[in-house]
Amino acid sequence: MDEQKISGTLLRLYMHENDQHEGRLLWDTIMRHANKEGISGCSVFKAIAGFGSHHSIHKGPMPFELHGVQTVRMDFLVTDAESIQLIDWSRRQGLRLFYTTTPAGFGTINAQEVA
């Protein structure tokens, strides 16, 4: 068995789809920064419905509805140190984000296989 399991963190960042930082979509800014810093991967998901602390229910997109209010979730499976670095960078950038961290184990099955 050649599988190596790594212990780390599932870091999830939440924002609105139209949130911006320095003229660029926030999720894109964060994704590009993480890639530049050598983070192994990131997935970005757009919610189809939900509500937050203000209890306003958002569904979408619907015809003739304003865009930009749906939540975007970014998932990172990273080492604990990488999670701390991303959170600290976000804080230094002055970003307003809700986030969660969950202990996670991750690895690649049949890592020697090339697709």
Backbone as CSV, one residue per row, in Angstrom:
resi,resn,N_x,N_y,N_z,CA_x,CA_y,CA_z,C_x,C_y,C_z
1,MET,0.843,-1.188,0.000,0.000,0.000,0.000,0.884,1.247,0.000
2,ASP,0.701,2.102,-1.000,1.545,3.283,-1.134,0.848,4.551,-0.678
3,GLU,-0.333,4.398,-0.122,-1.109,5.567,0.281,-0.518,6.186,1.541
4,GLN,-0.389,7.507,1.528,0.100,8.245,2.690,-1.004,9.183,3.153
5,LYS,-1.474,8.976,4.374,-2.522,9.828,4.917,-1.890,10.985,5.668
6,ILE,-2.396,12.180,5.396,-1.886,13.395,6.017,-2.942,13.921,6.982
7,SER,-2.525,14.379,8.144,-3.435,15.024,9.079,-3.353,16.523,8.870
8,GLY,-4.502,17.159,8.866,-4.516,18.592,8.654,-5.860,19.188,8.992
9,THR,-6.288,20.145,8.180,-7.488,20.930,8.443,-8.308,21.098,7.175
10,LEU,-9.616,20.972,7.327,-10.534,21.412,6.282,-10.895,22.844,6.640
11,LEU,-10.401,23.789,5.852,-10.676,25.215,6.050,-11.738,25.615,5.050
12,ARG,-12.831,26.179,5.554,-13.899,26.666,4.691,-14.067,28.162,4.906
13,LEU,-14.055,28.894,3.803,-14.268,30.335,3.828,-15.587,30.626,3.132
14,TYR,-16.349,31.574,3.683,-17.660,31.928,3.136,-17.705,33.416,2.818
15,MET,-18.302,33.748,1.678,-18.447,35.139,1.260,-19.590,35.220,0.253
16,HIS,-19.982,36.424,-0.127,-20.974,36.587,-1.185,-20.266,36.554,-2.532
17,GLU,-20.984,36.082,-3.532,-20.374,35.880,-4.846,-19.834,37.163,-5.468
18,ASN,-20.398,38.313,-5.123,-19.943,39.562,-5.731,-19.002,40.364,-4.840
19,ASP,-18.626,39.845,-3.664,-17.671,40.544,-2.799,-16.354,40.739,-3.546
20,GLN,-15.776,41.931,-3.374,-14.539,42.242,-4.080,-13.457,42.707,-3.122
21,HIS,-12.233,42.549,-3.591,-11.063,43.057,-2.882,-10.103,43.590,-3.933
22,GLU,-9.803,44.876,-3.839,-8.887,45.541,-4.767,-9.298,45.323,-6.226
23,GLY,-10.607,45.454,-6.504,-11.099,45.391,-7.870,-11.259,44.010,-8.467
24,ARG,-11.067,42.985,-7.678,-11.190,41.604,-8.162,-12.154,40.859,-7.254
25,LEU,-12.870,39.880,-7.808,-13.761,39.073,-6.978,-12.969,38.470,-5.824
26,LEU,-13.535,38.533,-4.627,-12.824,38.100,-3.429,-12.407,36.644,-3.508
27,TRP,-13.322,35.774,-3.931,-12.959,34.346,-3.993,-11.807,34.125,-4.972
28,ASP,-11.774,34.886,-6.061,-10.697,34.757,-7.034,-9.379,35.257,-6.451
29,THR,-9.435,36.366,-5.715,-8.237,36.905,-5.066,-7.645,35.887,-4.100
30,ILE,-8.500,35.290,-3.271,-8.024,34.312,-2.287,-7.460,33.077,-2.988
31,MET,-8.170,32.589,-4.017,-7.722,31.404,-4.740,-6.352,31.651,-5.384
32,ARG,-6.178,32.795,-6.020,-4.896,33.105,-6.661,-3.770,33.225,-5.635
33,HIS,-4.076,33.840,-4.479,-3.064,33.946,-3.422,-2.667,32.556,-2.927
34,ALA,-3.656,31.714,-2.650,-3.361,30.370,-2.151,-2.535,29.570,-3.161
35,ASN,-2.859,29.688,-4.430,-2.110,28.992,-5.475,-0.667,29.482,-5.518
36,LYS,-0.491,30.795,-5.451,0.843,31.394,-5.464,1.673,30.934,-4.261
37,GLU,0.994,30.735,-3.126,1.684,30.315,-1.901,1.958,28.810,-1.841
38,GLY,1.531,28.076,-2.870,1.836,26.642,-2.923,0.812,25.736,-2.258
39,ILE,-0.362,26.276,-1.925,-1.429,25.441,-1.369,-1.796,24.397,-2.425
40,SER,-1.981,23.160,-2.002,-2.169,22.051,-2.944,-3.453,22.123,-3.750
41,GLY,-4.503,22.725,-3.214,-5.740,22.790,-3.975,-6.814,23.579,-3.268
42,CYS,-7.802,23.974,-4.054,-8.933,24.749,-3.556,-10.123,24.432,-4.445
43,SER,-11.287,24.327,-3.847,-12.532,24.187,-4.605,-13.462,25.304,-4.176
44,VAL,-14.159,25.894,-5.153,-15.076,26.996,-4.900,-16.469,26.542,-5.307
45,PHE,-17.432,26.713,-4.393,-18.805,26.271,-4.618,-19.766,27.432,-4.435
46,LYS,-20.773,27.495,-5.298,-21.806,28.521,-5.187,-23.064,27.866,-4.617
47,ALA,-23.625,28.476,-3.585,-24.827,27.948,-2.944,-26.042,28.155,-3.843
48,ILE,-27.004,27.237,-3.739,-28.250,27.421,-4.471,-29.318,28.054,-3.589
49,ALA,-29.152,27.961,-2.275,-30.076,28.597,-1.337,-29.435,28.600,0.040
50,GLY,-29.931,29.504,0.908,-29.430,29.528,2.274,-29.824,30.794,3.002
51,PHE,-29.407,30.857,4.280,-29.587,32.079,5.058,-28.437,32.176,6.039
52,GLY,-28.209,33.394,6.500,-27.117,33.644,7.430,-27.623,34.278,8.695
53,SER,-26.740,35.005,9.355,-27.055,35.569,10.667,-28.183,36.588,10.628
54,HIS,-28.461,37.173,9.457,-29.553,38.146,9.344,-30.888,37.468,9.053
55,HIS,-30.887,36.165,8.870,-32.086,35.347,8.648,-32.860,35.725,7.395
56,SER,-32.175,36.284,6.432,-32.777,36.576,5.141,-32.502,35.392,4.225
57,ILE,-33.555,34.752,3.718,-33.390,33.571,2.872,-33.063,34.018,1.451
58,HIS,-32.012,33.422,0.910,-31.567,33.718,-0.452,-31.717,32.467,-1.299
59,LYS,-32.372,32.600,-2.437,-32.463,31.537,-3.425,-32.031,32.135,-4.743
60,GLY,-31.573,31.314,-5.609,-31.245,31.914,-6.892,-30.435,31.000,-7.757
61,PRO,-30.126,31.438,-8.934,-30.688,32.670,-9.495,-32.099,32.437,-10.031
62,MET,-32.923,33.417,-9.889,-34.282,33.398,-10.398,-34.368,34.440,-11.511
63,PRO,-35.316,34.279,-12.441,-35.442,35.291,-13.495,-35.670,36.684,-12.899
64,PHE,-34.998,37.665,-13.433,-35.127,39.072,-13.058,-34.672,39.368,-11.628
65,GLU,-33.980,38.441,-10.990,-33.506,38.661,-9.627,-32.095,39.252,-9.677
66,LEU,-31.787,40.099,-8.724,-30.452,40.665,-8.654,-29.436,39.568,-8.357
67,HIS,-28.332,39.598,-9.045,-27.265,38.632,-8.807,-26.304,39.190,-7.763
68,GLY,-25.539,38.312,-7.173,-24.503,38.753,-6.264,-24.785,38.528,-4.797
69,VAL,-25.965,37.988,-4.458,-26.274,37.791,-3.046,-26.061,36.344,-2.597
70,GLN,-25.781,35.439,-3.524,-25.576,34.046,-3.138,-24.222,33.870,-2.456
71,THR,-24.163,32.890,-1.590,-22.941,32.579,-0.868,-22.015,31.730,-1.719
72,VAL,-20.734,32.009,-1.609,-19.690,31.188,-2.203,-18.905,30.572,-1.050
73,ARG,-18.627,29.264,-1.168,-17.820,28.570,-0.158,-16.535,28.091,-0.817
74,MET,-15.433,28.372,-0.150,-14.133,27.898,-0.615,-13.651,26.827,0.347
75,ASP,-13.262,25.673,-0.201,-12.748,24.570,0.610,-11.264,24.373,0.342
76,PHE,-10.517,24.277,1.426,-9.085,23.974,1.363,-8.813,22.794,2.286
77,LEU,-8.189,21.743,1.802,-7.656,20.680,2.647,-6.171,20.939,2.762
78,VAL,-5.754,21.399,3.929,-4.403,21.926,4.103,-3.801,21.442,5.419
79,THR,-2.520,21.673,5.559,-1.890,21.413,6.846,-2.396,22.456,7.845
80,ASP,-2.217,22.178,9.111,-2.622,23.144,10.131,-1.897,24.479,9.935
81,ALA,-0.605,24.423,9.600,0.182,25.641,9.395,-0.346,26.438,8.199
82,GLU,-0.715,25.758,7.121,-1.248,26.455,5.946,-2.589,27.113,6.263
83,SER,-3.405,26.444,7.074,-4.681,27.023,7.487,-4.456,28.319,8.261
84,ILE,-3.551,28.281,9.205,-3.225,29.470,10.003,-2.684,30.574,9.104
85,GLN,-1.834,30.222,8.140,-1.270,31.224,7.235,-2.358,31.898,6.401
86,LEU,-3.312,31.117,5.869,-4.390,31.702,5.061,-5.282,32.618,5.893
87,ILE,-5.592,32.191,7.109,-6.425,33.022,7.984,-5.686,34.308,8.358
88,ASP,-4.405,34.191,8.705,-3.621,35.373,9.061,-3.484,36.330,7.874
89,TRP,-3.247,35.797,6.669,-3.159,36.638,5.477,-4.473,37.384,5.251
90,SER,-5.603,36.665,5.396,-6.924,37.282,5.215,-7.125,38.416,6.211
91,ARG,-6.706,38.190,7.440,-6.816,39.219,8.489,-5.971,40.441,8.128
92,ARG,-4.735,40.212,7.695,-3.849,41.332,7.326,-4.383,42.110,6.126
93,GLN,-5.094,41.435,5.233,-5.681,42.094,4.059,-6.944,42.878,4.410
94,GLY,-7.425,42.701,5.639,-8.648,43.384,6.062,-9.908,42.747,5.505
95,LEU,-9.839,41.469,5.139,-10.991,40.778,4.563,-12.005,40.436,5.647
96,ARG,-13.270,40.587,5.315,-14.350,40.189,6.230,-14.875,38.855,5.734
97,LEU,-14.560,37.779,6.473,-14.930,36.424,6.082,-15.462,35.652,7.273
98,PHE,-16.426,34.805,7.020,-16.804,33.797,8.009,-16.041,32.545,7.616
99,TYR,-15.487,31.825,8.600,-14.736,30.620,8.276,-14.988,29.530,9.304
100,THR,-14.726,28.301,8.885,-14.754,27.169,9.799,-13.488,26.353,9.582
101,THR,-13.047,25.707,10.639,-11.948,24.751,10.528,-12.400,23.454,11.166
102,THR,-12.058,22.362,10.523,-12.392,21.023,10.996,-11.163,20.139,10.833
103,PRO,-10.795,19.396,11.876,-9.679,18.465,11.702,-9.996,17.491,10.566
104,ALA,-9.008,17.207,9.741,-9.232,16.341,8.586,-8.010,15.471,8.328
105,GLY,-8.270,14.288,7.851,-7.222,13.420,7.325,-7.460,13.310,5.834
106,PHE,-6.394,13.355,5.050,-6.567,13.265,3.606,-5.364,12.590,2.965
107,GLY,-5.576,12.089,1.780,-4.517,11.413,1.041,-4.992,11.122,-0.361
108,THR,-4.152,10.445,-1.123,-4.474,10.070,-2.492,-4.420,8.557,-2.614
109,ILE,-5.481,7.982,-3.136,-5.519,6.539,-3.384,-4.871,6.276,-4.725
110,ASN,-4.004,5.272,-4.800,-3.295,4.934,-6.039,-2.572,6.144,-6.620
111,ALA,-1.802,6.811,-5.795,-1.120,8.037,-6.190,-0.192,7.836,-7.376
112,GLN,0.318,6.617,-7.575,1.249,6.370,-8.675,0.545,6.325,-10.030
113,GLU,-0.772,6.174,-10.055,-1.536,6.132,-11.302,-1.580,7.510,-11.932
114,VAL,-1.384,7.589,-13.229,-1.457,8.855,-13.953,-2.662,8.799,-14.869
115,ALA,-3.508,9.826,-14.761,-4.729,9.856,-15.574,-4.442,10.365,-16.964
